[in-house]
Amino acid sequence: MTTQRTAIVTGAARGIGAEVARRLAADGHAVAVLDLDEAACQKVVDEIVVAGGRALAVGADVSDEVAVEAAVSRVAAELGAPTILVNNAGIIRDNLLFKMTVSDWDAVMGVHLRGAFLMSREVQNYQTKEGWGRIVNLSSTSALGNRGQANYSAAKAGMQGLTKTLALELGRFGVTANAIAPGFIATDMTAATAERIGMSFDDFKAAMAKEIPVQRVGEPADIAHAVSFYASEGAGFVSGQVLYVAGGPKD
Ligand SMILES: NC(=O)c1ccc[n+]([C@@H]2O[C@H](COP(=O)([O-])OP(=O)(O)OC[C@H]3O[C@@H](n4cnc5c(N)ncnc54)[C@H](O)[C@@H]3O)[C@@H](O)[C@H]2O)c1
């Protein structure tokens, strides 16, 4: 049986984060669905509640220190001490290096790295007090390098370093920290990439699937399954790891 915990999933109004929120709720946890716009979180909250779970919509920008403090306090007051944190919020601002602006660089670092740092620093207060916690950070196969993504690949490699350090510092308090590095997952983020390069999303997915050993693109549920494992009671001896969920290794 699952012990009911309180989870916070950032960037959970849509895509991977929404599916992770639904999955953690199905696993028996109360879930804070956090995203930039609180109203946009309500649909996911309603789905969780209709399915018999507990959830709360929380509007916050994860790169804003004051907003993060307020959001995490509100979750603790309304849902209970948060001990599961999924740092999933993300943006892309792709461009080749010579065309990349400082604001493209800063925006991506701000959401992924500063956001995961601020959220983790806030939530660890509750985790260390409870003597139990799970942090799951969304990295990416782009951490290995990806043309047009100097900002994003650096941020996603940074997420792996952050994860390992959190594992080292927080392990003695019963807190694990792990990362998931997805390959291509069909979401609004990858749909936007298809649009940017002038392809239909279906053609883009078909072309990507040919390059993936299992011959299909990923779905948000593929990532939610991995998050569910890391968040589980039984995964307490797994920490500081990076799980590539990408349908196979690259050639
Ligand atoms: N889709 C993929 O192929 C893929 C691959 C590897 C990694 N990832 C990572 O997985 C995560 C989720 O990706 P997705 O495809 O679901 O993206 P998405 O664009 O569909 O959803 C991201 C969500 O994050 C929210 N968000 C953005 N900035 C925020 C901020 N400052 N504060 C709070 N919320 C914010 C957005 O509003 C959005 O709802 C991201 O970290 C992404 O980098 C995705």
The ligand as an SDF file (V2000), in Angstrom:
LIG
                    3D

 44 48  0  0  0  0  0  0  0  0999 V2000
    8.7660   17.1480  -24.7650 N   0  0  0  0  0  0  0  0  0  0  0  0
    9.9870   16.6460  -24.8700 C   0  0  0  0  0  0  0  0  0  0  0  0
   10.3400   16.0200  -25.8860 O   0  0  0  0  0  0  0  0  0  0  0  0
   10.9700   16.7840  -23.7480 C   0  0  0  0  0  0  0  0  0  0  0  0
   12.1890   16.1110  -23.8640 C   0  0  0  0  0  0  0  0  0  0  0  0
   13.1170   16.2040  -22.8350 C   0  0  0  0  0  0  0  0  0  0  0  0
   12.8460   16.9620  -21.7240 C   0  0  0  0  0  0  0  0  0  0  0  0
   11.6520   17.6220  -21.6320 N   0  0  0  0  0  0  0  0  0  0  0  0
   11.4220   18.4170  -20.4190 C   0  0  0  0  0  0  0  0  0  0  0  0
   10.2420   17.9760  -19.7860 O   0  0  0  0  0  0  0  0  0  0  0  0
    9.6200   19.0840  -19.1270 C   0  0  0  0  0  0  0  0  0  0  0  0
    8.1710   19.2170  -19.5940 C   0  0  0  0  0  0  0  0  0  0  0  0
    8.1560   19.4020  -21.0000 O   0  0  0  0  0  0  0  0  0  0  0  0
    6.8190   19.4300  -21.8790 P   0  0  0  0  0  0  0  0  0  0  0  0
    7.1850   18.8710  -23.1980 O   0  0  0  0  0  0  0  0  0  0  0  0
    5.6820   18.8900  -21.1170 O   0  0  0  0  0  0  0  0  0  0  0  0
    6.6720   21.0340  -22.0760 O   0  0  0  0  0  0  0  0  0  0  0  0
    5.3800   21.9800  -22.2200 P   0  0  0  0  0  0  0  0  0  0  0  0
    5.8830   23.2180  -22.8650 O   0  0  0  0  0  0  0  0  0  0  0  0
    4.2540   21.2460  -22.8540 O   0  0  0  0  0  0  0  0  0  0  0  0
    4.9920   22.2610  -20.6960 O   0  0  0  0  0  0  0  0  0  0  0  0
    5.8560   22.9820  -19.8500 C   0  0  0  0  0  0  0  0  0  0  0  0
    5.0380   23.6580  -18.7840 C   0  0  0  0  0  0  0  0  0  0  0  0
    5.9450   24.4160  -17.9460 O   0  0  0  0  0  0  0  0  0  0  0  0
    5.3120   25.6370  -17.6440 C   0  0  0  0  0  0  0  0  0  0  0  0
    6.2930   26.6660  -17.2780 N   0  0  0  0  0  0  0  0  0  0  0  0
    7.1620   27.3070  -18.1060 C   0  0  0  0  0  0  0  0  0  0  0  0
    7.8560   28.2390  -17.4300 N   0  0  0  0  0  0  0  0  0  0  0  0
    7.4270   28.1860  -16.1370 C   0  0  0  0  0  0  0  0  0  0  0  0
    7.7650   28.9000  -14.9720 C   0  0  0  0  0  0  0  0  0  0  0  0
    8.6930   29.8740  -14.9960 N   0  0  0  0  0  0  0  0  0  0  0  0
    7.1230   28.6020  -13.8160 N   0  0  0  0  0  0  0  0  0  0  0  0
    6.1660   27.6240  -13.7920 C   0  0  0  0  0  0  0  0  0  0  0  0
    5.8130   26.9050  -14.8740 N   0  0  0  0  0  0  0  0  0  0  0  0
    6.4260   27.1800  -16.0440 C   0  0  0  0  0  0  0  0  0  0  0  0
    4.5590   26.0100  -18.9210 C   0  0  0  0  0  0  0  0  0  0  0  0
    3.5570   26.9910  -18.6590 O   0  0  0  0  0  0  0  0  0  0  0  0
    4.0190   24.6590  -19.3560 C   0  0  0  0  0  0  0  0  0  0  0  0
    2.7320   24.3980  -18.8270 O   0  0  0  0  0  0  0  0  0  0  0  0
   10.4900   20.3030  -19.4420 C   0  0  0  0  0  0  0  0  0  0  0  0
   11.4210   20.5160  -18.3940 O   0  0  0  0  0  0  0  0  0  0  0  0
   11.2070   19.8870  -20.6950 C   0  0  0  0  0  0  0  0  0  0  0  0
   12.4000   20.6030  -20.8600 O   0  0  0  0  0  0  0  0  0  0  0  0
   10.6980   17.5390  -22.6120 C   0  0  0  0  0  0  0  0  0  0  0  0
  1  2  1  0
  2  3  2  0
  2  4  1  0
  4  5  1  0
  4 44  2  0
  5  6  2  0
  6  7  1  0
  7  8  2  0
  8  9  1  0
  8 44  1  0
  9 10  1  0
  9 42  1  0
 10 11  1  0
 11 12  1  0
 11 40  1  0
 12 13  1  0
 13 14  1  0
 14 15  2  0
 14 16  1  0
 14 17  1  0
 17 18  1  0
 18 19  2  0
 18 20  1  0
 18 21  1  0
 21 22  1  0
 22 23  1  0
 23 24  1  0
 23 38  1  0
 24 25  1  0
 25 26  1  0
 25 36  1  0
 26 27  1  0
 26 35  1  0
 27 28  2  0
 28 29  1  0
 29 30  1  0
 29 35  2  0
 30 31  1  0
 30 32  2  0
 32 33  1  0
 33 34  2  0
 34 35  1  0
 36 37  1  0
 36 38  1  0
 38 39  1  0
 40 41  1  0
 40 42  1  0
 42 43  1  0
M  CHG  2   8   1  16  -1
M  END
$$$$
